[in-house]
Amino acid sequence: MKIAVIFGTRPEIIKLSPVIRALGKACSTNKSTAAKKSLAHSLDFFIIHTNQHYDKNMDAVFLKELKLPKAKYNLNIGSGTHGNMTGRMLIEVEKIFFKEKPDLLIVQGDTNTVLAVSLAATKLHIPIAHVEAGLRSYSKIPEETNRVLTDRISDFCFAPTEKQKKILLKEGIPKKNIYVVGNTVVDAVIQNIEFSNKLFSKKKNKNLLLKKFDLKPKKYFLVTAHREENVDKRNVMETILKAISHIQKYHNLGAIFPMHPRTRQRIQDFKIKIPGKIKVTEPLGYLEMLSLMENSLFILTDSGGMQEEACTLGIPCLTMRESTERPESIEVGANILVGTNLNKILASVPETLKKLDSKGKLIKPWKNPFGDGKTGEKIVEILKK
């Protein structure tokens, strides 16, 4: 069975890395066994990168850090409008499908890459496996359209929890197509956090990354923002920066903001002045982000994946969105939806700090609802069967 694994953005690379590793292990095992026993069922796979993220620091660094195989095909799509990007991806990936004739397509999440390549595959009758299926925010954002349509045409819907399974069943997805496997983000965090700690620590309790940014463990909070409904609106972007500044002042905390290229461009376009005490950096590698997350007091973000990563690491998260497709993180007490209202953001900080002791550790650790760190292996085992 020839499998095409496709990604185009940093979160997809991270979350598909456990699946790719499990595929690599299965392929080497199956090839060896097939040679000895002449088994008919062996796995082979190749990677296609649409390059939806066009900044080197947004994906190339991640591929290198995660020690993943190089993509066999790079589409170099880059930025553009939703229609433009989706159309160009569909055209280019169809050429590869005609050439390679894969037996299965694996995609992850809710990006334009996921929708485009899935549309191309279904029209060529190539079965689709959708990792992280069934997530819903019930909001009018592009990602919601992408995930709903992809689930509809997928043959394997790999749902993180029972909650997503119920959603898929309610939407009419056949039960035989749905598998509850956990979330691969847990695998990625577990597989890489130890390496991250070793990479940035020369001596015990000395983190070289924190030293570089003049930060102290549990004395700062981490910020990310990239969603168009936030960064494409001047008033919202100004509110976010004002909230960061207020939190720093009233809670005597540092703040680091690895800035997405889109966000930086919008701030320049709007001619917004960034408060001087916010440490703004270029996009960072995955291992750097893991280290910053683990050592932070809490996280302020509009990212979907970081809600799960924070939950896995035991770091409280404040999510700057009106709804989330990760309600489990809210239910266990790991996450608070704060939207982009200044007063709500500021009021949620004391509530979050109450969950932590004097050393910044959780007083009552929550149980991770997103899995046991073996999701990648479970997915490959299902596909093998």
NORWOPE-V514879 format. One record per residue. N is the residue number from 0. RES is the residue in one small letter. PSI is psi in whole degrees, -180 to 180 (NA if undefined). OMEGA is omega in radians with two decimals (NA if undefined). Layout:
BEGIN
n: {N,N}
res: {RES,RES}
psi: {PSI,PSI}
omega: {OMEGA,OMEGA}
END
This chain:
BEGIN
n: {0,1,2,3,4,5,6,7,8,9,10,11,12,13,14,15,16,17,18,19,20,21,22,23,24,25,26,27,28,29,30,31,32,33,34,35,36,37,38,39,40,41,42,43,44,45,46,47,48,49,50,51,52,53,54,55,56,57,58,59,60,61,62,63,64,65,66,67,68,69,70,71,72,73,74,75,76,77,78,79,80,81,82,83,84,85,86,87,88,89,90,91,92,93,94,95,96,97,98,99,100,101,102,103,104,105,106,107,108,109,110,111,112,113,114,115,116,117,118,119,120,121,122,123,124,125,126,127,128,129,130,131,132,133,134,135,136,137,138,139,140,141,142,143,144,145,146,147,148,149,150,151,152,153,154,155,156,157,158,159,160,161,162,163,164,165,166,167,168,169,170,171,172,173,174,175,176,177,178,179,180,181,182,183,184,185,186,187,188,189,190,191,192,193,194,195,196,197,198,199,200,201,202,203,204,205,206,207,208,209,210,211,212,213,214,215,216,217,218,219,220,221,222,223,224,225,226,227,228,229,230,231,232,233,234,235,236,237,238,239,240,241,242,243,244,245,246,247,248,249,250,251,252,253,254,255,256,257,258,259,260,261,262,263,264,265,266,267,268,269,270,271,272,273,274,275,276,277,278,279,280,281,282,283,284,285,286,287,288,289,290,291,292,293,294,295,296,297,298,299,300,301,302,303,304,305,306,307,308,309,310,311,312,313,314,315,316,317,318,319,320,321,322,323,324,325,326,327,328,329,330,331,332,333,334,335,336,337,338,339,340,341,342,343,344,345,346,347,348,349,350,351,352,353,354,355,356,357,358,359,360,361,362,363,364,365,366,367,368,369,370,371,372,373,374,375,376,377,378,379,380,381,382,383,384}
res: {m,k,i,a,v,i,f,g,t,r,p,e,i,i,k,l,s,p,v,i,r,a,l,g,k,a,c,s,t,n,k,s,t,a,a,k,k,s,l,a,h,s,l,d,f,f,i,i,h,t,n,q,h,y,d,k,n,m,d,a,v,f,l,k,e,l,k,l,p,k,a,k,y,n,l,n,i,g,s,g,t,h,g,n,m,t,g,r,m,l,i,e,v,e,k,i,f,f,k,e,k,p,d,l,l,i,v,q,g,d,t,n,t,v,l,a,v,s,l,a,a,t,k,l,h,i,p,i,a,h,v,e,a,g,l,r,s,y,s,k,i,p,e,e,t,n,r,v,l,t,d,r,i,s,d,f,c,f,a,p,t,e,k,q,k,k,i,l,l,k,e,g,i,p,k,k,n,i,y,v,v,g,n,t,v,v,d,a,v,i,q,n,i,e,f,s,n,k,l,f,s,k,k,k,n,k,n,l,l,l,k,k,f,d,l,k,p,k,k,y,f,l,v,t,a,h,r,e,e,n,v,d,k,r,n,v,m,e,t,i,l,k,a,i,s,h,i,q,k,y,h,n,l,g,a,i,f,p,m,h,p,r,t,r,q,r,i,q,d,f,k,i,k,i,p,g,k,i,k,v,t,e,p,l,g,y,l,e,m,l,s,l,m,e,n,s,l,f,i,l,t,d,s,g,g,m,q,e,e,a,c,t,l,g,i,p,c,l,t,m,r,e,s,t,e,r,p,e,s,i,e,v,g,a,n,i,l,v,g,t,n,l,n,k,i,l,a,s,v,p,e,t,l,k,k,l,d,s,k,g,k,l,i,k,p,w,k,n,p,f,g,d,g,k,t,g,e,k,i,v,e,i,l,k,k}
psi: {123,125,133,122,125,133,168,-8,166,-49,-36,-41,-47,-49,-21,-12,-42,-34,-43,-41,-43,-38,-44,-42,-44,-38,-46,-38,-46,-39,-41,-44,-41,-38,-33,-39,2,44,144,-30,99,154,146,147,159,160,137,130,117,-15,41,-37,120,-7,130,-42,-15,-18,-41,-42,-40,-43,-43,-46,-38,-2,49,154,151,148,138,-31,135,122,-18,47,-47,-159,173,-178,163,-46,-42,-48,-48,-43,-45,-39,-45,-45,-47,-40,-28,-38,-41,-40,-40,-39,-47,-29,59,152,-14,145,132,125,164,131,-139,28,173,-32,-48,-48,-46,-50,-29,-39,-44,-42,-46,-32,-20,11,36,122,147,133,117,109,133,48,156,0,136,134,-10,48,160,67,153,-36,-35,-43,-45,-45,-37,-48,-37,-43,-39,-34,6,148,-28,114,103,98,139,-43,174,-28,-44,-33,-44,-39,-46,-42,-41,-31,1,10,129,138,-35,-16,-6,133,123,115,-7,-176,132,-16,-33,-43,-48,-43,-49,-41,-24,-13,-40,-42,-38,-45,-41,-38,-38,6,113,-41,161,133,14,109,116,-31,-44,-38,-40,-41,8,52,151,142,132,20,18,165,152,136,136,147,128,-13,140,-32,-16,-58,-17,1,121,-47,-35,-44,-39,-39,-43,-47,-37,-40,-43,-46,-43,-44,-43,-46,-49,-18,7,54,152,164,131,136,86,116,125,142,-39,-44,-46,-42,-41,-38,-40,-43,-41,-8,45,135,126,127,136,-28,-7,124,102,130,168,165,140,162,167,-44,-36,-43,-39,-45,-42,-38,-49,-34,-4,162,-42,172,135,116,164,11,144,-48,-36,-25,-41,-41,-43,-43,-42,-37,-8,31,125,147,136,118,120,64,160,-19,162,146,8,59,-23,-36,-32,-42,-34,-3,14,-13,145,129,117,-7,-148,30,123,-48,-39,-40,-49,-37,-26,-18,-51,-38,-39,-43,-25,-21,-9,149,-173,-19,5,13,151,133,-43,94,142,159,129,118,-3,8,-178,6,12,24,-42,-44,-41,-43,-46,-37,-40,-44,-35,-37,NA}
omega: {3.11,-3.07,3.02,3.08,-3.04,3.01,-3.13,-3.08,-3.13,3.13,3.12,3.12,-3.12,-3.01,3.06,-3.11,3.09,3.11,3.14,3.10,3.13,3.08,3.13,3.12,-3.14,-3.13,-3.12,3.12,-3.10,-3.14,3.13,-3.13,-3.12,-3.14,-3.10,-3.00,-3.14,3.13,-3.11,-3.02,3.05,-3.09,3.00,-3.12,3.03,-3.04,3.01,3.09,3.14,-3.10,3.06,2.98,-2.99,3.13,-3.09,-3.11,-3.09,3.12,-3.08,3.13,-3.12,3.12,-3.13,-3.11,-3.09,3.09,3.14,3.09,3.10,3.09,3.08,3.14,3.01,-3.07,3.10,-3.11,3.13,-3.05,3.13,3.07,-3.11,-3.12,-3.13,-3.14,-3.10,-3.14,-3.12,3.09,-3.11,-3.13,-3.05,-3.10,3.10,3.10,-3.14,3.12,3.09,-3.10,-3.01,-3.09,3.13,3.11,-3.09,3.07,3.06,3.09,-3.11,2.93,-2.89,-3.10,3.03,3.07,-3.09,-3.12,-3.07,-3.07,3.09,3.07,3.12,-3.10,-3.06,3.12,3.09,3.10,3.04,3.13,-3.07,3.02,-3.09,3.09,-3.08,3.13,3.01,3.11,3.13,3.04,-3.13,3.11,-3.10,3.08,-3.11,-3.10,3.14,3.08,-3.10,-3.06,3.14,-3.12,3.14,3.09,-3.08,-3.07,-3.11,3.10,3.08,3.08,-3.12,-3.07,3.12,-3.08,3.10,-3.14,3.13,3.09,3.13,3.11,-3.12,3.12,3.13,-3.14,3.06,3.07,-3.13,-3.12,-3.10,-3.13,-3.00,3.12,3.08,-2.99,-3.00,-3.12,-3.10,3.12,3.11,3.08,-3.07,3.13,-3.12,-3.10,-2.98,-3.07,3.14,3.11,3.12,-3.14,3.12,-3.07,-3.04,-3.13,3.05,3.13,-3.14,3.12,3.10,-3.12,-3.07,3.14,3.12,3.10,3.13,-3.10,3.13,3.13,3.09,-3.12,3.08,3.10,-3.14,3.00,-3.07,-3.10,2.93,3.09,-3.13,-3.04,-3.03,-3.14,3.07,-2.98,-3.14,3.13,-3.07,-3.08,3.13,3.14,3.10,3.12,3.14,-3.14,3.11,3.12,3.13,-3.12,3.13,-3.12,3.10,-3.04,-3.00,3.13,3.08,-3.09,2.97,3.10,3.08,-3.00,3.00,-2.90,3.07,3.13,3.13,-3.13,3.13,-3.13,-3.13,3.11,3.08,3.14,-3.11,-3.11,3.12,3.11,3.13,3.10,-2.97,-3.05,3.08,3.13,3.14,3.13,2.96,3.04,-3.08,3.10,-3.08,-3.12,3.07,3.14,3.09,-3.13,3.11,3.11,-3.06,-3.08,-3.13,3.07,3.03,-3.08,3.05,-2.96,2.93,-3.13,3.04,-3.10,-3.11,3.03,-3.14,3.14,3.11,3.12,-3.13,-3.10,-3.11,3.14,3.12,-3.07,2.99,-3.02,-3.09,3.10,-3.14,3.11,3.12,3.06,3.07,-3.08,3.13,-3.12,3.10,-3.08,-3.13,3.11,-3.10,-2.94,3.05,3.05,-3.10,-3.11,3.10,3.07,-3.04,-3.10,-3.14,3.11,-3.09,-3.13,-3.09,-3.13,3.09,3.10,3.13,-3.09,3.10,-3.13,-3.01,3.07,-3.06,3.14,3.11,3.14,3.13,3.07,3.09,-3.12,3.11,3.05,-3.11,-3.10,-2.99,3.02,-3.02,3.12,-3.14,-3.07,3.14,3.13,-3.14,-3.13,-3.12,3.11,3.10,-3.14,3.11,-3.13,NA}
END
